[in-house]
Structures are given as C-alpha cells and as structure tokens.
Amino acid sequence: MTERIVIVGAGECGTRAAFALREQGFSGEIALISEEHQLPYERPPLSKQALLEPKLEPYYIASAQQFDAARIQLHLASKVTAIQRELQVITLETNGKSQALAYSKLLLATGASPRKLPTLMGIDCYYLRTFEDAQRIRLGLKAGKHIVMIGGGLIGLELAASARQLGAAVTVVEADSRILRRAIPANIAAALAKRHEQAGVHLIYNGTIQRAYQDKNKINLVVKTGVELRADSVIVAIGTTPNVNLAQTAGLAVDNGIVVNEYLQTADPHIYAAGDCCNFLHATQGRLRLETWRSAQQQGNLAANNLLGVQQPYSAVPWFWSDQYELGLQVAGLTKPEHQRVVRYLSDNSLIEFELDSTGHLVMAAGLGVATAVAKAIRIAELLIAKKAKVAPQLLADPNLNLKKLLK
Amino acid sequence: MSQWIEACVTDDIDAEDVLRFDYGGHSYAVYHSPEGEFYATDGLCTHEKVQLADGLVMDNIIECPKHNGRFNYKTGAALGATVCVNLKTYPVKVENNTLYIQV
C-alpha cells in the first residue's frame, strides 16, 4: 500500500508541513484537509494591512499550481469527523458525502478558535479568525461608526489601529489594568498604549463587560467601571481556545491543547499535532501552547521532519511581531513577572525592553519602533537567548553599544 | 540606461552589515561583507515589501527583518522557506572611499 500522510487543518502550520514533506523527499500521498472553501491563506494580514487595502483579498500561502506541482491533495470545504486509531483511518465529510481515508501518519494542525464572551450571548458581535470574519468586520470600519473592541491583546489592538486608520471611532475595553500583560513587558506596553491614545483610541482598563443589550442598530455595553458604551460594531478578541474536539473524541490526551512531546508526537506514535492546537514540551521552557505565525510555521516544518522519522525536538525561541500604525513590535522569548528588566531607549517612541533571569541570562527582548527599526536588535537578542548568553544589564541599556558584538 | 550612483562612504557600513540607500523612488541595500567586499541588492524583500537593511547580516546572508526569509546578498539567491524569488543584485565599485552602485 502507498504511504499516505494526512494533515488535518490547512493554516500556516498544516500547509507548511505539507510542502515540507515534499521538500524532505517524501514520495507517498499527502492529503491536506481544510474546512474552509478557499486555498490556504495567511492569517496575520487579516487584522492589519489587508484591512487597509481598497479591496480585501486573501494573501494565499501557495497557488493551486504549487499544490499540484507538490502533489498535495487539497480537500477544501471538508471536515474530519472521526479518527479510528486502531484502523488508522479518518472519516472525511465533503458536501454531505462521507468517505474513509487511510493514513500511515496523521498530523493534527486544527488551529484554535476565538474565545467567546458569555455576556454577549445573543448579541451581534464579531470574532476574527477567518478571511470571511475579516470581510464582515471590514464593512463596519468606517468614518462615523463607533467600534468597541473587547480585549486589549494583539488582535484587538491591531484591529483598533486598522479601524482608526479607516476613520472609525474606537474604544478598547481591557479587563486587566494594562494592555498585553501576557505578551510584553510594562514599558513597551505603556509606549504602545500611548500611541493608541495619540491616535484617538479610547482605552478603558479594568473594564469587564457586565451587561449588553441591543436597540435599533446599536449595541449598548455596560462596563464594570460604570461607563456605558453605545457601539455600531462590537468586536471580541479575548484570546483563543485550541481546537481539540477531534483529538479528544479519538481518546488522545488534551490539556489546553492536544498534548504532544518535544517531537510534537502524541501518545499514539502515528499521530502528531502542531501549531496553535498543541500543548508541546519545549526543550528549555517546559510545556507551552503558542499561537504565533512563526511557531506555526516552524512546527509545521519540524512535524514534517519527525513524521518522516527524524527525531528533532522543538527548541526555537518563541518569537512574534505585530504592526500597529507606523510602529512595529517584535518580541523574542517569554516575558515573566519575576524577571529582572532593563530598558534601552532609542528615540521618542522607540525602545527595547530586555529581561534577565535570576542567574543573569538574557531570556526575553521586546522592541517597539517605526516599521522594522528594532528588528535587527531583536533578532540578535533571539540568538543570544538561544545561546543562553549572560549579558551585563548596563551593556543592554546602552543604546550606542552594537548588540552584535555580544554575539561574537 | 544604466549609470553609476554614489551610495555612501565606505565607512558608513560596518563590516558584516547593511545600509539602506534610496534613489529615484527605489530602495537599495548595500552590504559590507566580513571579508571587506561591497555588494548591492534591491532594498525590499521579495516576499512582502519589507526593508532588508533592517535585517541581520551573517556572513553572506541577509535575513528579512520580518519573516526571516534569507538571501545570499552576493548572488541574490533566495534560500528557501518564506522566500522563493531571488533578489536583484547590482554592480558596485569603490573610488576614494566612496561606494557607487550601477543602477
């Protein structure tokens, strides 16, 4: 029988894995399954530049010709409804028709879904994950409209910046006392919040939504702070939950994601999971679930190698970027409250915040600057973090010191 | 018609580094290799329009500052994964510590 690797989910991770299998010389069949109707596309632009274009278009990861040339069988608008592990067969439903598809290896790259806010049950509000979600959201982003963004995380803030650039009035309601606590340290967060306020965004902190009701075409939100907001559109961006139902039903372990080891392998040796849906053992950071474009891509590549018998652990330094207005944010490593912090001020709204662990090793660097102005420094920091370098705080704070010297 | 354009003074670029240079509405990136040679390529990454001069140079490689696409800046060759379209390269010459590129 021909070998067949089945990949469930055609986001960045699943699609990259499919191409990586061919790049690594796999000659069997590859089936890539997507619940969506169109060719796989990039999600990062959907909250940023794609919204600002005159016409919203998907940024395709690859063309139909490229899928054909790599002999990747793309099953669009298809849903995997069951995995029979003992038979190594999945059940695939397309347009109401069901078929069984055998696999020699299975990769679950099912992604994540926006977390729903129970207070808003029955209220018309938007969540962003797919291209269609972005299309619906885009319609409401215009001058004269008031957009209320619930959640001051990366997606919420990127959407807030895009909405302002399109002329809408924007209020961001954040439940915490500051934005982006999980993702970036305090000084960077403060600089970014300042930029939003300069742009006219109204930021409300400690703002739990207590009650919501609709009248005419407006949505009214009662915030815990006592404020009552009247919105034309409400967008909720309060994080994601991993898509684990399929794995769970098949009896695989699930704990904030599909549980995999450092090789992205589940307890079933024929089944791997990668990307937003998996809770993996990081070589140095312990158990993590990452929700970034970079990790999705890296894990897709790594899963492909390991599906083909290479045993390579995932050890990359977590990294992400964000674009808001003219500013670019880049972060390498994971911020933690117990770390020592050092700030390097570069110019008015450009700075880098570093974190060291209790033994003086660089463990995180977050930079904010115009476009990619801080990219080089953050990339160097990422290499230093990977090398487990100890760096003196005064060197990190000195804007005249070329960080590259620390690499040598 | 091609012409030689003054890009910068050679001291402006550290060894194993890159500098942005704009001319006629077009961005270029000029490089100083670890061996002390100079090179020039288009300034924007072929994947999405990002200024390569904000990226890190390691040996012969320039890395895109956003998605880590890698190019050999001496040949313009795209080195896989995020980037698959090669980078255009331009001839350079040094006269009196001034770097010129032919555009």
Interface residues (C-beta under 8 A of the other chain):
Chain A: E23 R294 Q297 N301 W321 G328 A371 T372 A373 A375 K376 R379 I380 N402 K404
Chain B: D14 E16 D17 V50 Q51 D54 G55 L56 E63 P65 K66 N68 G80 A81 T82
